[in-house]
Amino acid sequence: MEADWEFEIGPDAPLIETSWSGFVDLRAHPERASELCECRELPGLAEALIRLNVVSSPVSTSKTDVFRPETIDPDEMDASAENATHTIACYIDLLRRNDQSWKVPIEAERDCRDLCEKLRADLLRNCRVDIVVRRAMAADGSDLAATVYFTACGSTLGHAQNTLAECLVKFTEVIAPR
């Protein structure tokens, strides 16, 4: 699996909103993940959101979306031209739990490097994970958090969706093991 990370914490960079209109608190009610329209679009997303929000998880989620990228670089996903015909992607905004939050960039860098190393060790092809460390605005102050982008491709949309679902499973196994 391809994996990379970067920082976007400048003054003009996007912020992760932790309390936005329509927010569903999956930490308090993980079973509500299946109610999200994004979960109906992408098999496996609901299960990933549930696992990322369980009490034992070091993270919680604040937002997700599913979309179809206009273009991809097949080399960035270790994909053949045939397997790069159809693509699907999603993102999940992840917040570290208060007791494990990133207070300084060096902590985020260390964790992102470690996570990417673990993800790259997986031989899953036709997908990639991109972690973007951003500032998060929460009611109790400002911390660093991450928007994680998952992208997959396949010879059909169904194959791309299945690969993305498998990518989400692998990611959640690393972040929130059972």
CYANA upper distance limits for C-alpha pairs under 8 A (distance plus 0.5 A):
  1 MET  CA     77 MET  CA      7.79
  1 MET  CA     78 ASP  CA      8.47
  1 MET  CA    119 LEU  CA      6.58
  1 MET  CA    120 ARG  CA      5.48
  1 MET  CA    121 ALA  CA      7.63
  1 MET  CA    122 ASP  CA      6.02
  1 MET  CA    123 LEU  CA      6.12
  1 MET  CA    124 LEU  CA      5.32
  1 MET  CA    125 ARG  CA      6.02
  1 MET  CA    126 ASN  CA      8.10
  1 MET  CA    127 CYS  CA      6.67
  1 MET  CA    128 ARG  CA      6.35
  1 MET  CA    129 VAL  CA      8.29
  2 GLU  CA     76 GLU  CA      7.40
  2 GLU  CA     77 MET  CA      6.51
  2 GLU  CA     78 ASP  CA      8.09
  2 GLU  CA    119 LEU  CA      7.74
  2 GLU  CA    120 ARG  CA      6.07
  2 GLU  CA    125 ARG  CA      8.30
  2 GLU  CA    127 CYS  CA      7.11
  2 GLU  CA    128 ARG  CA      5.03
  2 GLU  CA    129 VAL  CA      6.85
  3 ALA  CA    116 CYS  CA      5.76
  3 ALA  CA    117 GLU  CA      8.33
  3 ALA  CA    119 LEU  CA      6.87
  3 ALA  CA    120 ARG  CA      6.52
  3 ALA  CA    128 ARG  CA      6.00
  3 ALA  CA    129 VAL  CA      5.18
  3 ALA  CA    130 ASP  CA      6.26
  3 ALA  CA    131 ILE  CA      8.42
  4 ASP  CA    116 CYS  CA      6.51
  4 ASP  CA    129 VAL  CA      7.02
  4 ASP  CA    130 ASP  CA      5.52
  4 ASP  CA    131 ILE  CA      6.81
  5 TRP  CA    112 CYS  CA      6.90
  5 TRP  CA    113 ARG  CA      8.05
  5 TRP  CA    116 CYS  CA      7.97
  5 TRP  CA    130 ASP  CA      5.98
  5 TRP  CA    131 ILE  CA      4.91
  5 TRP  CA    132 VAL  CA      6.18
  5 TRP  CA    133 VAL  CA      8.08
  6 GLU  CA    130 ASP  CA      8.50
  6 GLU  CA    131 ILE  CA      6.93
  6 GLU  CA    132 VAL  CA      5.57
  6 GLU  CA    133 VAL  CA      6.73
  7 PHE  CA    132 VAL  CA      6.12
  7 PHE  CA    133 VAL  CA      5.24
  7 PHE  CA    134 ARG  CA      6.94
  8 GLU  CA     13 ALA  CA      6.23
  8 GLU  CA     14 PRO  CA      8.06
  8 GLU  CA    132 VAL  CA      7.00
  8 GLU  CA    133 VAL  CA      6.44
  8 GLU  CA    134 ARG  CA      5.79
  8 GLU  CA    135 ARG  CA      8.45
  9 ILE  CA     13 ALA  CA      6.21
  9 ILE  CA     14 PRO  CA      8.32
  9 ILE  CA    133 VAL  CA      7.62
  9 ILE  CA    134 ARG  CA      5.59
  9 ILE  CA    135 ARG  CA      6.32
 13 ALA  CA    134 ARG  CA      8.12
 14 PRO  CA    134 ARG  CA      7.68
 14 PRO  CA    135 ARG  CA      8.30
 15 LEU  CA    134 ARG  CA      6.73
 15 LEU  CA    135 ARG  CA      5.87
 15 LEU  CA    136 ALA  CA      6.03
 15 LEU  CA    137 MET  CA      7.37
 16 ILE  CA     93 ASP  CA      7.41
 16 ILE  CA    134 ARG  CA      7.25
 16 ILE  CA    135 ARG  CA      6.76
 16 ILE  CA    136 ALA  CA      4.99
 16 ILE  CA    137 MET  CA      6.86
 16 ILE  CA    145 ALA  CA      7.80
 16 ILE  CA    146 ALA  CA      8.33
 16 ILE  CA    147 THR  CA      8.15
 17 GLU  CA     62 SER  CA      7.73
 17 GLU  CA    136 ALA  CA      6.55
 17 GLU  CA    137 MET  CA      6.16
 17 GLU  CA    138 ALA  CA      7.55
 18 THR  CA     23 PHE  CA      8.49
 18 THR  CA     62 SER  CA      6.00
 18 THR  CA     63 LYS  CA      8.48
 18 THR  CA    136 ALA  CA      7.45
 18 THR  CA    137 MET  CA      6.79
 18 THR  CA    138 ALA  CA      5.97
 18 THR  CA    139 ALA  CA      8.44
 19 SER  CA     23 PHE  CA      6.71
 19 SER  CA     62 SER  CA      8.09
 19 SER  CA    138 ALA  CA      7.53
 19 SER  CA    139 ALA  CA      8.27
 23 PHE  CA     62 SER  CA      7.49
 23 PHE  CA     63 LYS  CA      7.88
 24 VAL  CA     32 ARG  CA      8.16
 24 VAL  CA     62 SER  CA      8.22
 25 ASP  CA     29 HIS  CA      6.65
 25 ASP  CA     30 PRO  CA      8.12
 25 ASP  CA     62 SER  CA      7.99
 26 LEU  CA     30 PRO  CA      4.73
 26 LEU  CA     31 GLU  CA      7.85
 26 LEU  CA     32 ARG  CA      7.08
 26 LEU  CA     33 ALA  CA      7.18
 26 LEU  CA     49 LEU  CA      8.17
 26 LEU  CA     50 ILE  CA      7.67
 26 LEU  CA     53 ASN  CA      6.50
 26 LEU  CA     60 SER  CA      8.13
 26 LEU  CA     61 THR  CA      7.69
 27 ARG  CA     53 ASN  CA      5.30
 27 ARG  CA     54 VAL  CA      6.79
 27 ARG  CA     55 VAL  CA      7.60
 27 ARG  CA     60 SER  CA      6.76
 27 ARG  CA     61 THR  CA      8.23
 30 PRO  CA     49 LEU  CA      7.97
 30 PRO  CA     50 ILE  CA      5.57
 30 PRO  CA     53 ASN  CA      6.86
 30 PRO  CA     54 VAL  CA      7.47
 31 GLU  CA     50 ILE  CA      7.40
 32 ARG  CA     36 LEU  CA      7.85
 33 ALA  CA     39 CYS  CA      7.63
 33 ALA  CA     46 ALA  CA      5.66
 33 ALA  CA     47 GLU  CA      8.29
 33 ALA  CA     49 LEU  CA      6.96
 33 ALA  CA     50 ILE  CA      6.99
 34 SER  CA     39 CYS  CA      6.43
 34 SER  CA     40 ARG  CA      7.82
 34 SER  CA     46 ALA  CA      5.92
 35 GLU  CA     39 CYS  CA      7.84
 36 LEU  CA     40 ARG  CA      7.55
 37 CYS  CA     41 GLU  CA      7.19
 38 GLU  CA     42 LEU  CA      6.89
 38 GLU  CA     45 LEU  CA      8.18
 38 GLU  CA     64 THR  CA      7.87
 38 GLU  CA     65 ASP  CA      6.42
 38 GLU  CA     66 VAL  CA      6.36
 39 CYS  CA     43 PRO  CA      7.04
 39 CYS  CA     44 GLY  CA      7.96
 39 CYS  CA     45 LEU  CA      5.83
 39 CYS  CA     46 ALA  CA      5.77
 41 GLU  CA     66 VAL  CA      7.77
 42 LEU  CA     66 VAL  CA      7.79
 42 LEU  CA    161 GLN  CA      7.07
 42 LEU  CA    165 ALA  CA      7.92
 43 PRO  CA    161 GLN  CA      7.51
 43 PRO  CA    162 ASN  CA      7.91
 43 PRO  CA    165 ALA  CA      6.62
 44 GLY  CA     48 ALA  CA      6.80
 44 GLY  CA    165 ALA  CA      5.32
 44 GLY  CA    166 GLU  CA      8.18
 44 GLY  CA    168 LEU  CA      7.62
 44 GLY  CA    169 VAL  CA      8.00
 45 LEU  CA     49 LEU  CA      6.65
 45 LEU  CA    165 ALA  CA      7.25
 45 LEU  CA    168 LEU  CA      7.60
 46 ALA  CA     50 ILE  CA      6.66
 47 GLU  CA     51 ARG  CA      6.70
 48 ALA  CA     52 LEU  CA      6.58
 48 ALA  CA    168 LEU  CA      6.70
 48 ALA  CA    169 VAL  CA      6.90
 48 ALA  CA    172 THR  CA      6.67
 49 LEU  CA     53 ASN  CA      6.67
 49 LEU  CA     61 THR  CA      7.73
 50 ILE  CA     54 VAL  CA      6.76
 51 ARG  CA     57 SER  CA      7.79
 51 ARG  CA    172 THR  CA      7.26
 51 ARG  CA    176 ALA  CA      7.04
 52 LEU  CA     57 SER  CA      6.34
 52 LEU  CA     58 PRO  CA      8.44
 52 LEU  CA     59 VAL  CA      6.71
 52 LEU  CA     60 SER  CA      6.39
 52 LEU  CA     61 THR  CA      7.54
 52 LEU  CA    172 THR  CA      7.02
 52 LEU  CA    175 ILE  CA      7.96
 52 LEU  CA    176 ALA  CA      6.60
 53 ASN  CA     57 SER  CA      6.61
 53 ASN  CA     59 VAL  CA      7.06
 53 ASN  CA     60 SER  CA      5.26
 53 ASN  CA     61 THR  CA      7.09
 54 VAL  CA     60 SER  CA      8.43
 56 SER  CA    176 ALA  CA      8.01
 57 SER  CA    175 ILE  CA      7.91
 57 SER  CA    176 ALA  CA      5.59
 58 PRO  CA     96 ARG  CA      6.50
 58 PRO  CA     97 ARG  CA      6.11
 58 PRO  CA    100 GLN  CA      7.43
 58 PRO  CA    175 ILE  CA      7.95
 58 PRO  CA    176 ALA  CA      7.47
 59 VAL  CA     94 LEU  CA      6.71
 59 VAL  CA     95 LEU  CA      5.86
 59 VAL  CA     96 ARG  CA      4.88
 59 VAL  CA     97 ARG  CA      5.76
 60 SER  CA     94 LEU  CA      6.22
 60 SER  CA     95 LEU  CA      5.79
 60 SER  CA     96 ARG  CA      7.00
 60 SER  CA     97 ARG  CA      7.31
 61 THR  CA     92 ILE  CA      7.22
 61 THR  CA     93 ASP  CA      6.04
 61 THR  CA     94 LEU  CA      5.16
 61 THR  CA     95 LEU  CA      6.51
 62 SER  CA     92 ILE  CA      8.03
 62 SER  CA     93 ASP  CA      6.01
 62 SER  CA     94 LEU  CA      7.01
 62 SER  CA     95 LEU  CA      7.77
 63 LYS  CA     92 ILE  CA      6.28
 63 LYS  CA     93 ASP  CA      5.71
 63 LYS  CA     94 LEU  CA      8.48
 64 THR  CA     90 CYS  CA      7.49
 64 THR  CA     91 TYR  CA      5.87
 64 THR  CA     92 ILE  CA      4.92
 64 THR  CA     93 ASP  CA      6.86
 65 ASP  CA     90 CYS  CA      5.90
 65 ASP  CA     91 TYR  CA      6.12
 65 ASP  CA     92 ILE  CA      7.51
 66 VAL  CA     88 ILE  CA      7.99
 66 VAL  CA     89 ALA  CA      6.27
 66 VAL  CA     90 CYS  CA      4.66
 66 VAL  CA     91 TYR  CA      7.27
 67 PHE  CA     88 ILE  CA      6.62
 67 PHE  CA     89 ALA  CA      5.83
 67 PHE  CA     90 CYS  CA      6.39
 68 ARG  CA     87 THR  CA      6.61
 68 ARG  CA     88 ILE  CA      5.20
 68 ARG  CA     89 ALA  CA      6.38
 69 PRO  CA     87 THR  CA      6.98
 69 PRO  CA     88 ILE  CA      6.93
 69 PRO  CA     89 ALA  CA      7.20
 72 ILE  CA     76 GLU  CA      8.44
 72 ILE  CA     84 ALA  CA      8.25
 72 ILE  CA     87 THR  CA      8.44
 73 ASP  CA     77 MET  CA      7.72
 74 PRO  CA     78 ASP  CA      6.69
 74 PRO  CA     79 ALA  CA      5.44
 74 PRO  CA     80 SER  CA      6.97
 74 PRO  CA     81 ALA  CA      7.16
 74 PRO  CA     84 ALA  CA      6.33
 74 PRO  CA    126 ASN  CA      8.25
 75 ASP  CA     79 ALA  CA      6.51
 75 ASP  CA     80 SER  CA      8.30
 76 GLU  CA    128 ARG  CA      7.87
 77 MET  CA    125 ARG  CA      6.90
 77 MET  CA    126 ASN  CA      5.26
 77 MET  CA    127 CYS  CA      5.41
 77 MET  CA    128 ARG  CA      6.16
 77 MET  CA    152 ALA  CA      8.02
 78 ASP  CA    125 ARG  CA      6.20
 78 ASP  CA    126 ASN  CA      6.12
 78 ASP  CA    127 CYS  CA      8.03
 79 ALA  CA     83 ASN  CA      6.25
 79 ALA  CA     84 ALA  CA      6.68
 79 ALA  CA    125 ARG  CA      7.13
 79 ALA  CA    126 ASN  CA      5.40
 79 ALA  CA    153 CYS  CA      8.19
 80 SER  CA     84 ALA  CA      6.80
 81 ALA  CA     85 THR  CA      7.37
 82 GLU  CA    154 GLY  CA      7.94
 82 GLU  CA    155 SER  CA      6.14
 83 ASN  CA    126 ASN  CA      7.66
 83 ASN  CA    153 CYS  CA      6.60
 83 ASN  CA    154 GLY  CA      4.69
 83 ASN  CA    155 SER  CA      4.88
 83 ASN  CA    156 THR  CA      8.36
 84 ALA  CA    126 ASN  CA      8.17
 84 ALA  CA    153 CYS  CA      5.67
 84 ALA  CA    154 GLY  CA      6.00
 84 ALA  CA    155 SER  CA      6.94
 85 THR  CA    153 CYS  CA      7.44
 85 THR  CA    154 GLY  CA      6.66
 85 THR  CA    155 SER  CA      5.89
 85 THR  CA    156 THR  CA      7.49
 86 HIS  CA    153 CYS  CA      5.90
 86 HIS  CA    154 GLY  CA      5.88
 86 HIS  CA    155 SER  CA      6.54
 86 HIS  CA    156 THR  CA      6.15
 86 HIS  CA    157 LEU  CA      5.81
 86 HIS  CA    160 ALA  CA      6.94
 87 THR  CA    151 THR  CA      7.70
 87 THR  CA    152 ALA  CA      6.18
 87 THR  CA    153 CYS  CA      4.74
 87 THR  CA    154 GLY  CA      7.07
 87 THR  CA    157 LEU  CA      7.20
 87 THR  CA    160 ALA  CA      6.35
 88 ILE  CA    151 THR  CA      6.46
 88 ILE  CA    152 ALA  CA      6.15
 88 ILE  CA    153 CYS  CA      6.95
 88 ILE  CA    157 LEU  CA      8.03
 88 ILE  CA    160 ALA  CA      6.78
 88 ILE  CA    161 GLN  CA      7.06
 88 ILE  CA    164 LEU  CA      7.93
 89 ALA  CA    149 TYR  CA      7.64
 89 ALA  CA    150 PHE  CA      5.92
 89 ALA  CA    151 THR  CA      4.73
 89 ALA  CA    152 ALA  CA      6.77
 89 ALA  CA    164 LEU  CA      7.86
 90 CYS  CA    149 TYR  CA      6.36
 90 CYS  CA    150 PHE  CA      5.86
 90 CYS  CA    151 THR  CA      7.17
 91 TYR  CA    147 THR  CA      7.03
 91 TYR  CA    148 VAL  CA      5.85
 91 TYR  CA    149 TYR  CA      4.81
 91 TYR  CA    150 PHE  CA      6.52
 92 ILE  CA    147 THR  CA      6.23
 92 ILE  CA    148 VAL  CA      5.83
 92 ILE  CA    149 TYR  CA      7.23
 93 ASP  CA    145 ALA  CA      8.07
 93 ASP  CA    146 ALA  CA      6.34
 93 ASP  CA    147 THR  CA      4.86
 93 ASP  CA    148 VAL  CA      6.78
 94 LEU  CA    145 ALA  CA      6.54
 94 LEU  CA    146 ALA  CA      5.76
 94 LEU  CA    147 THR  CA      6.61
 94 LEU  CA    148 VAL  CA      7.77
 95 LEU  CA    101 SER  CA      8.09
 95 LEU  CA    136 ALA  CA      8.43
 95 LEU  CA    144 LEU  CA      8.34
 95 LEU  CA    145 ALA  CA      5.50
 95 LEU  CA    146 ALA  CA      7.18
 96 ARG  CA    100 GLN  CA      6.30
 96 ARG  CA    101 SER  CA      5.23
 96 ARG  CA    102 TRP  CA      7.64
 96 ARG  CA    145 ALA  CA      7.04
 97 ARG  CA    101 SER  CA      6.18
101 SER  CA    143 ASP  CA      7.50
101 SER  CA    144 LEU  CA      7.77
101 SER  CA    145 ALA  CA      8.38
102 TRP  CA    107 GLU  CA      6.29
102 TRP  CA    108 ALA  CA      6.34
102 TRP  CA    143 ASP  CA      6.99
102 TRP  CA    144 LEU  CA      6.04
102 TRP  CA    145 ALA  CA      7.75
103 LYS  CA    107 GLU  CA      7.80
103 LYS  CA    143 ASP  CA      6.57
103 LYS  CA    144 LEU  CA      7.09
104 VAL  CA    108 ALA  CA      7.57
104 VAL  CA    144 LEU  CA      8.15
105 PRO  CA    109 GLU  CA      6.62
105 PRO  CA    144 LEU  CA      8.17
106 ILE  CA    110 ARG  CA      6.66
107 GLU  CA    111 ASP  CA      6.82
108 ALA  CA    112 CYS  CA      6.51
108 ALA  CA    133 VAL  CA      7.79
108 ALA  CA    144 LEU  CA      8.15
109 GLU  CA    113 ARG  CA      6.58
110 ARG  CA    114 ASP  CA      6.77
111 ASP  CA    115 LEU  CA      6.55
112 CYS  CA    116 CYS  CA      6.52
112 CYS  CA    131 ILE  CA      7.84
113 ARG  CA    117 GLU  CA      6.65
114 ASP  CA    118 LYS  CA      6.88
115 LEU  CA    119 LEU  CA      6.72
115 LEU  CA    174 VAL  CA      7.99
116 CYS  CA    120 ARG  CA      6.49
117 GLU  CA    121 ALA  CA      6.93
118 LYS  CA    122 ASP  CA      7.68
118 LYS  CA    174 VAL  CA      7.91
119 LEU  CA    170 LYS  CA      8.14
119 LEU  CA    171 PHE  CA      7.58
119 LEU  CA    174 VAL  CA      8.24
124 LEU  CA    167 CYS  CA      7.99
126 ASN  CA    152 ALA  CA      6.08
126 ASN  CA    153 CYS  CA      5.94
126 ASN  CA    154 GLY  CA      7.37
126 ASN  CA    163 THR  CA      7.62
127 CYS  CA    150 PHE  CA      7.80
127 CYS  CA    151 THR  CA      5.93
127 CYS  CA    152 ALA  CA      4.57
127 CYS  CA    153 CYS  CA      6.89
127 CYS  CA    163 THR  CA      7.45
127 CYS  CA    164 LEU  CA      7.30
127 CYS  CA    167 CYS  CA      7.44
128 ARG  CA    150 PHE  CA      6.41
128 ARG  CA    151 THR  CA      5.91
128 ARG  CA    152 ALA  CA      7.06
128 ARG  CA    167 CYS  CA      8.33
129 VAL  CA    148 VAL  CA      7.34
129 VAL  CA    149 TYR  CA      6.14
129 VAL  CA    150 PHE  CA      5.23
129 VAL  CA    151 THR  CA      7.10
130 ASP  CA    148 VAL  CA      6.19
130 ASP  CA    149 TYR  CA      5.51
130 ASP  CA    150 PHE  CA      7.10
131 ILE  CA    146 ALA  CA      6.81
131 ILE  CA    147 THR  CA      6.46
131 ILE  CA    148 VAL  CA      4.98
131 ILE  CA    149 TYR  CA      6.85
132 VAL  CA    146 ALA  CA      5.84
132 VAL  CA    147 THR  CA      5.68
132 VAL  CA    148 VAL  CA      6.69
132 VAL  CA    149 TYR  CA      8.48
133 VAL  CA    144 LEU  CA      7.17
133 VAL  CA    145 ALA  CA      6.20
133 VAL  CA    146 ALA  CA      4.83
133 VAL  CA    147 THR  CA      7.02
134 ARG  CA    144 LEU  CA      6.15
134 ARG  CA    145 ALA  CA      5.95
134 ARG  CA    146 ALA  CA      6.06
134 ARG  CA    147 THR  CA      7.66
135 ARG  CA    142 SER  CA      7.37
135 ARG  CA    143 ASP  CA      6.35
135 ARG  CA    144 LEU  CA      5.03
135 ARG  CA    145 ALA  CA      6.46
135 ARG  CA    146 ALA  CA      8.48
136 ALA  CA    142 SER  CA      6.14
136 ALA  CA    143 ASP  CA      5.84
136 ALA  CA    144 LEU  CA      6.07
136 ALA  CA    145 ALA  CA      6.25
137 MET  CA    141 GLY  CA      6.89
137 MET  CA    142 SER  CA      5.36
137 MET  CA    143 ASP  CA      7.39
138 ALA  CA    142 SER  CA      6.30
138 ALA  CA    143 ASP  CA      8.18
150 PHE  CA    164 LEU  CA      7.54
150 PHE  CA    167 CYS  CA      7.99
150 PHE  CA    168 LEU  CA      8.05
151 THR  CA    164 LEU  CA      7.08
152 ALA  CA    160 ALA  CA      5.93
152 ALA  CA    161 GLN  CA      7.73
152 ALA  CA    163 THR  CA      6.54
152 ALA  CA    164 LEU  CA      5.63
153 CYS  CA    157 LEU  CA      8.19
153 CYS  CA    159 HIS  CA      7.81
153 CYS  CA    160 ALA  CA      4.89
153 CYS  CA    161 GLN  CA      8.27
153 CYS  CA    163 THR  CA      7.72
153 CYS  CA    164 LEU  CA      8.33
154 GLY  CA    158 GLY  CA      8.15
154 GLY  CA    159 HIS  CA      5.46
154 GLY  CA    160 ALA  CA      4.77
154 GLY  CA    163 THR  CA      8.09
155 SER  CA    159 HIS  CA      6.89
155 SER  CA    160 ALA  CA      7.78
156 THR  CA    160 ALA  CA      6.86
157 LEU  CA    161 GLN  CA      6.60
158 GLY  CA    162 ASN  CA      6.65
159 HIS  CA    163 THR  CA      6.65
160 ALA  CA    164 LEU  CA      6.62
161 GLN  CA    165 ALA  CA      6.61
162 ASN  CA    166 GLU  CA      6.72
163 THR  CA    167 CYS  CA      6.60
164 LEU  CA    168 LEU  CA      6.68
165 ALA  CA    169 VAL  CA      6.82
166 GLU  CA    170 LYS  CA      6.77
167 CYS  CA    171 PHE  CA      6.66
168 LEU  CA    172 THR  CA      6.62
169 VAL  CA    173 GLU  CA      6.61
170 LYS  CA    174 VAL  CA      7.00
171 PHE  CA    175 ILE  CA      6.80
172 THR  CA    176 ALA  CA      5.87
172 THR  CA    177 PRO  CA      7.33
173 GLU  CA    177 PRO  CA      5.05
173 GLU  CA    178 ARG  CA      7.62
